[in-house]
Amino acid sequence: MSVRPYRDIHRRPCRKIYVGKVPVGGDAPITVQSMTNTVTSDVKATIAQVQALEQTGADIVRVSCPDQESALALKEIVRHSTVPIVADIHFHYKRAIEAAESGAACLRINPGNIGSSARVREVIKAAKDHGCSIRIGVNAGSLERDLLERYGEPCPEAMVESALNHAKILEDNDFFEFKISCKASDVFLAVAAYQQLAEACDYPLHLGITEAGGLRSGAVRSSIGLGMLLWSGIGDTIRVSLSADPVEEVKVGFDILKALNLRRRGVTVISCPSCARQQFQVIKTVERLEERLAHITTPLTVSVIGCVVNGPGEARETDIGFTGGGNGTHQVYIGGLTNHRLKDADIVDHLVELVEKKAAEIETQRQAEPALEAPK
């Protein structure tokens, strides 16, 4: 389906950097990140979680490196990962050097927090030597004491000043392969800080509402905050922070991007909340359908509507549509057009078969396109 002009989002122009082989910023797609919650030195468990995140679609995965054992464990973790690994470092500069040497694609570190200028230079040298980018990670909950004393409390101005101070340290050391985050658990504070930061610099921005909460509440808070920023063109990579399985963070992240037409992955199911007019059990059908279609990565839209009031209209806008009809006879649409009727059959099985067939057709066509465009 074509994108209407009123849906256009004009992204903020910024520099492009690389996290491993993944581009961030510039004209690159907005990437989705998550973070492991295993003990990093438990290599087997951490690799398993990284791979689960990869399978869900994560573009970048971050792991915490609070000690030397964790930093050194990265070497084995990176070896078993197909996505770039970011090492989360806070205050110890040696952990950053060890992580870079172990194969981390990016270091999450605030250069102003790791000690002397000599230590900063050592970390930057390690990053340059091993092809690491850096993320400056400002958080409202851990602002520098002098900024809190001057501003009185965490505020957008204090957060942006912190970010720019850290950025200047890297710039003064001739290092520009970095992105910046300015996170807060307060949605309004985070949005205001990112808005100001977006005007103050041209570096890629990593978005997040930190400590957003559990699966449902955190997804809502993140959707509001990230949605406002992304809709206004701000943001180059996102992480949804949830007190839940990290895999859920990736799913919610892609759902946010899909809702804004910024990036599509997998099947988007458009369904009604159901009412007395429904001609089949909509809620149970959608629940089963989403579970059965989780393995599909091809972007597709499917509408599942319980009756004919809105069903035909929604079907015209989706790749595959299903509308409830009287006497157990339902209408199936393909490409917005009436295709066939379904009676006395399992709705979920039928729709899964149609989606898998359509996805296979799209992938076959996609693979053939380069060959068609290749010079003879």
C-alpha positions as CSV (number, residue, x, y, z in Angstrom):
1,M,0.0,0.0,0.0
2,S,1.3,3.5,-0.8
3,V,2.1,6.0,1.9
4,R,-0.1,9.0,1.9
5,P,1.5,12.5,2.2
6,Y,-0.1,13.1,5.6
7,R,1.8,10.1,6.9
8,D,5.2,11.5,5.8
9,I,7.8,11.9,8.5
10,H,10.8,14.0,7.7
11,R,13.7,12.7,9.8
12,R,16.2,15.1,11.3
13,P,19.4,15.2,9.2
14,C,22.4,13.9,11.1
15,R,25.7,12.2,10.7
16,K,25.9,8.5,10.1
17,I,28.0,6.2,12.2
18,Y,28.4,2.4,12.3
19,V,27.9,0.0,15.1
20,G,29.8,-2.9,13.7
21,K,28.3,-3.3,10.2
22,V,25.0,-1.7,11.2
23,P,24.6,2.0,10.1
24,V,23.0,4.4,12.5
25,G,21.8,7.8,11.5
26,G,21.9,9.6,8.2
27,D,19.7,7.8,5.7
28,A,19.9,4.4,7.5
29,P,16.7,2.7,8.8
30,I,15.9,3.3,12.4
31,T,17.4,0.3,14.3
32,V,15.9,-1.6,17.2
33,Q,18.0,-2.5,20.2
34,S,17.7,-4.4,23.4
35,M,19.9,-5.5,26.3
36,T,20.5,-8.8,27.9
37,N,19.7,-9.3,31.6
38,T,21.8,-12.4,32.2
39,V,25.0,-12.4,34.1
40,T,27.4,-11.6,31.3
41,S,30.1,-13.9,32.6
42,D,27.6,-16.8,32.3
43,V,28.5,-17.1,28.6
44,K,26.1,-19.8,27.7
45,A,23.1,-18.0,29.1
46,T,24.1,-14.7,27.6
47,I,24.7,-16.2,24.1
48,A,21.3,-17.9,24.3
49,Q,19.6,-14.6,25.1
50,V,21.5,-12.7,22.4
51,Q,20.4,-15.3,19.8
52,A,16.8,-15.1,21.0
53,L,16.9,-11.3,20.4
54,E,18.5,-11.8,17.0
55,Q,15.7,-14.2,16.0
56,T,13.1,-11.6,17.1
57,G,14.7,-9.0,14.9
58,A,17.1,-7.0,17.1
59,D,19.6,-5.1,15.1
60,I,22.0,-4.4,18.0
61,V,22.3,-6.0,21.5
62,R,23.9,-4.5,24.5
63,V,25.4,-6.4,27.4
64,S,26.6,-5.1,30.8
65,C,30.3,-5.3,31.7
66,P,30.6,-4.5,35.4
67,D,33.8,-6.5,35.9
68,Q,36.8,-7.9,34.1
69,E,35.3,-11.4,33.8
70,S,32.3,-10.0,32.0
71,A,34.4,-7.8,29.7
72,L,36.6,-10.7,28.7
73,A,33.6,-13.0,28.2
74,L,32.6,-10.7,25.3
75,K,35.1,-12.4,23.1
76,E,33.1,-15.7,23.2
77,I,29.8,-13.9,23.1
78,V,30.7,-11.9,20.0
79,R,31.9,-15.0,18.3
80,H,28.5,-16.5,18.5
81,S,26.5,-13.4,17.6
82,T,25.5,-12.2,14.1
83,V,24.4,-8.7,15.4
84,P,26.9,-6.2,16.8
85,I,27.4,-6.2,20.6
86,V,27.5,-3.0,22.7
87,A,29.5,-3.2,25.9
88,D,27.8,-1.2,28.7
89,I,30.5,0.5,30.8
90,H,30.0,3.0,33.5
91,F,33.1,4.2,35.5
92,H,36.0,1.9,35.0
93,Y,38.1,2.8,32.0
94,K,39.9,-0.6,31.9
95,R,36.6,-2.4,31.3
96,A,36.1,-0.3,28.2
97,I,39.6,-1.2,26.9
98,E,39.0,-4.8,27.6
99,A,35.6,-4.8,25.9
100,A,37.1,-3.1,22.8
101,E,39.8,-5.7,22.7
102,S,37.2,-8.5,23.1
103,G,35.3,-7.5,20.0
104,A,32.6,-5.1,21.2
105,A,31.3,-3.0,18.3
106,C,30.4,-0.1,20.5
107,L,31.1,1.2,24.0
108,R,28.3,2.7,26.1
109,I,30.4,5.1,28.2
110,N,30.4,8.7,29.4
111,P,34.0,9.9,28.9
112,G,33.7,12.5,31.6
113,N,33.0,9.8,34.2
114,I,36.1,7.6,33.8
115,G,38.8,9.8,35.3
116,S,41.8,11.7,34.0
117,S,42.2,12.9,30.4
118,A,45.0,10.3,30.0
119,R,42.5,7.5,30.8
120,V,40.0,9.0,28.3
121,R,42.7,9.0,25.6
122,E,43.4,5.3,26.4
123,V,39.8,4.4,25.9
124,I,39.5,6.4,22.7
125,K,42.7,4.8,21.3
126,A,41.3,1.4,22.1
127,A,38.0,2.3,20.3
128,K,39.9,3.6,17.3
129,D,42.3,0.6,17.2
130,H,39.4,-1.9,17.3
131,G,36.8,-0.1,15.2
132,C,34.4,0.7,18.1
133,S,31.9,3.5,18.1
134,I,30.8,5.0,21.3
135,R,27.4,5.9,22.8
136,I,27.3,8.8,25.3
137,G,24.5,7.7,27.7
138,V,23.1,10.6,29.7
139,N,20.4,9.6,32.3
140,A,18.3,11.9,34.4
141,G,18.9,9.6,37.4
142,S,22.7,9.9,37.3
143,L,23.5,13.4,36.3
144,E,26.8,14.9,37.5
145,R,26.7,16.5,40.9
146,D,27.8,20.0,39.7
147,L,24.9,20.1,37.2
148,L,22.4,19.1,39.9
149,E,23.7,21.7,42.2
150,R,23.5,24.4,39.5
151,Y,20.1,23.5,38.1
152,G,18.6,22.2,41.3
153,E,17.0,19.1,39.8
154,P,17.2,17.0,36.6
155,C,15.9,19.1,33.8
156,P,16.3,19.1,30.0
157,E,18.9,21.9,30.1
158,A,21.1,20.0,32.6
159,M,20.8,16.7,30.6
160,V,21.7,18.4,27.3
161,E,24.6,20.2,28.9
162,S,25.9,16.9,30.2
163,A,25.6,15.3,26.8
164,L,27.4,18.1,25.0
165,N,30.2,18.2,27.7
166,H,30.9,14.5,27.1
167,A,30.7,15.0,23.3
168,K,33.3,17.8,23.5
169,I,35.7,15.4,25.2
170,L,35.5,13.0,22.3
171,E,35.7,15.8,19.7
172,D,38.7,17.3,21.4
173,N,40.3,13.9,21.0
174,D,39.5,13.7,17.3
175,F,36.8,11.0,17.8
176,F,33.4,11.5,16.0
177,E,32.0,8.0,15.7
178,F,29.5,8.4,18.5
179,K,25.8,8.7,19.2
180,I,24.0,10.2,22.2
181,S,21.1,9.2,24.4
182,C,19.4,11.5,26.9
183,K,17.0,9.2,28.8
184,A,14.6,9.8,31.7
185,S,11.8,7.8,33.2
186,D,9.6,10.9,33.1
187,V,8.2,11.0,29.5
188,F,7.9,14.8,29.4
189,L,11.5,15.3,30.7
190,A,12.9,12.8,28.2
191,V,11.0,14.2,25.2
192,A,12.0,17.8,26.1
193,A,15.7,16.8,26.5
194,Y,15.8,15.0,23.2
195,Q,14.1,17.9,21.4
196,Q,16.7,20.4,22.7
197,L,19.6,18.0,22.0
198,A,18.3,17.5,18.4
199,E,18.6,21.2,17.9
200,A,22.0,21.5,19.6
201,C,24.0,18.8,17.6
202,D,24.0,16.7,14.5
203,Y,25.0,13.4,16.0
204,P,22.7,10.3,15.8
205,L,20.3,10.0,18.7
206,H,19.6,6.8,20.6
207,L,16.0,7.1,22.0
208,G,14.6,5.5,25.1
209,I,12.3,6.1,28.1
210,T,14.4,4.6,30.8
211,E,12.9,2.4,33.6
212,A,9.6,2.6,31.8
213,G,7.9,-0.2,33.8
214,G,6.4,-3.6,33.2
215,L,5.3,-5.0,29.8
216,R,2.0,-3.2,29.5
217,S,2.7,0.1,31.3
218,G,6.2,0.3,30.0
219,A,5.1,-0.3,26.4
220,V,2.5,2.5,26.8
221,R,4.9,5.0,28.3
222,S,7.5,4.2,25.7
223,S,5.1,4.4,22.8
224,I,4.0,7.9,23.9
225,G,7.5,9.2,24.4
226,L,9.2,7.6,21.5
227,G,6.2,8.1,19.3
228,M,6.2,11.9,19.9
229,L,9.9,12.1,19.0
230,L,9.9,9.7,16.1
231,W,6.8,11.4,14.6
232,S,8.7,14.7,14.7
233,G,11.7,13.2,12.9
234,I,13.9,12.7,15.9
235,G,15.6,9.4,16.6
236,D,18.0,7.0,14.8
237,T,18.0,4.0,17.0
238,I,15.6,3.0,19.8
239,R,15.5,0.8,22.9
240,V,12.2,0.1,24.7
241,S,13.2,-0.5,28.4
242,L,10.8,-3.0,30.0
243,S,10.8,-5.0,33.2
244,A,10.0,-8.0,31.1
245,D,11.7,-10.5,28.8
246,P,14.1,-8.5,26.5
247,V,12.5,-10.2,23.5
248,E,9.3,-8.2,24.3
249,E,11.3,-5.0,24.1
250,V,12.2,-5.8,20.5
251,K,8.6,-6.7,19.6
252,V,7.3,-3.4,21.1
253,G,10.1,-1.5,19.3
254,F,9.1,-2.8,16.0
255,D,5.4,-2.2,16.7
256,I,6.1,1.4,17.4
257,L,8.1,1.8,14.1
258,K,5.4,0.0,12.2
259,A,2.6,2.2,13.7
260,L,4.5,5.2,12.3
261,N,5.3,3.6,8.9
262,L,9.0,4.1,9.7
263,R,9.9,0.5,9.4
264,R,8.0,-2.7,8.8
265,R,8.9,-6.2,9.9
266,G,6.5,-9.2,10.1
267,V,2.7,-9.2,10.0
268,T,0.7,-6.3,11.2
269,V,-2.8,-7.5,12.3
270,I,-5.5,-4.9,12.1
271,S,-8.5,-6.2,14.1
272,C,-11.7,-4.9,15.7
273,P,-12.4,-5.0,19.5
274,S,-15.5,-7.1,18.7
275,C,-19.1,-6.4,19.7
276,A,-22.5,-8.1,19.5
277,R,-22.4,-7.9,15.7
278,Q,-19.4,-10.2,15.5
279,Q,-19.9,-13.3,13.4
280,F,-17.0,-15.3,14.9
281,Q,-14.8,-15.1,18.1
282,V,-12.6,-12.2,17.1
283,I,-10.5,-11.9,20.2
284,K,-9.6,-15.6,20.3
285,T,-9.0,-15.7,16.6
286,V,-6.6,-12.8,16.7
287,E,-4.7,-14.1,19.7
288,R,-4.2,-17.5,17.9
289,L,-3.4,-15.8,14.6
290,E,-0.7,-13.5,16.0
291,E,0.9,-16.5,17.8
292,R,0.9,-18.6,14.6
293,L,2.3,-15.8,12.4
294,A,5.2,-14.8,14.7
295,H,7.7,-16.6,12.5
296,I,6.8,-14.5,9.4
297,T,9.3,-11.6,8.9
298,T,8.0,-10.4,5.6
299,P,6.1,-7.1,6.0
300,L,2.4,-7.9,5.5
301,T,-0.9,-6.4,6.7
302,V,-3.9,-8.6,7.6
303,S,-7.3,-7.2,8.7
304,V,-9.6,-9.4,10.9
305,I,-13.0,-7.7,11.4
306,G,-16.0,-9.4,13.0
307,C,-18.8,-8.0,10.8
308,V,-19.4,-6.2,7.5
309,V,-19.8,-2.7,9.0
310,N,-16.0,-1.8,8.7
311,G,-14.7,-5.1,7.3
312,P,-14.8,-4.4,3.6
313,G,-13.3,-0.9,4.1
314,E,-10.4,-2.2,6.2
315,A,-9.8,-5.1,3.7
316,R,-9.3,-2.6,0.9
317,E,-6.3,-1.2,2.8
318,T,-4.6,-4.5,3.7
319,D,-2.9,-7.3,1.8
320,I,-5.2,-9.9,3.2
321,G,-8.6,-9.2,4.7
322,F,-11.2,-11.3,6.6
323,T,-14.7,-10.2,7.4
324,G,-17.4,-12.0,9.3
325,G,-20.6,-12.7,7.5
326,G,-24.0,-14.2,8.3
327,N,-24.8,-17.9,8.7
328,G,-21.1,-18.7,9.3
329,T,-20.1,-17.7,5.8
330,H,-17.2,-15.2,5.8
331,Q,-15.6,-13.1,3.2
332,V,-11.8,-13.2,2.3
333,Y,-10.1,-10.4,0.4
334,I,-6.7,-10.5,-1.3
335,G,-5.1,-7.3,-2.3
336,G,-8.1,-5.3,-1.3
337,L,-10.5,-7.2,-3.6
338,T,-13.1,-9.9,-2.9
339,N,-11.4,-13.3,-3.5
340,H,-13.5,-16.1,-2.0
341,R,-15.8,-17.1,0.8
342,L,-15.1,-19.3,3.8
343,K,-17.7,-21.5,5.5
344,D,-17.4,-24.2,8.1
345,A,-13.5,-24.1,8.2
346,D,-10.9,-23.1,10.8
347,I,-10.4,-19.4,10.3
348,V,-6.9,-19.3,11.7
349,D,-5.6,-22.3,9.7
350,H,-7.0,-20.7,6.5
351,L,-5.5,-17.3,7.2
352,V,-2.1,-18.7,8.2
353,E,-2.0,-20.6,4.9
354,L,-2.9,-17.5,2.9
355,V,-0.3,-15.3,4.7
356,E,2.5,-17.9,4.3
357,K,1.7,-18.2,0.6
358,K,1.7,-14.4,0.2
359,A,4.9,-14.0,2.1
360,A,6.6,-16.6,0.0
361,E,5.4,-14.8,-3.2
362,I,6.8,-11.5,-1.9
363,E,10.2,-13.0,-1.0
364,T,10.5,-14.8,-4.4
365,Q,9.8,-11.5,-6.1
366,R,12.2,-9.7,-3.9
367,Q,15.0,-12.2,-4.7
368,A,14.3,-11.9,-8.4
369,E,14.4,-8.1,-8.5
370,P,18.2,-7.7,-8.3
371,A,18.6,-10.1,-11.2
372,L,16.1,-8.2,-13.3
373,E,17.9,-4.9,-12.6
374,A,21.4,-6.3,-13.2
375,P,23.1,-5.1,-16.4
376,K,23.1,-7.5,-19.2
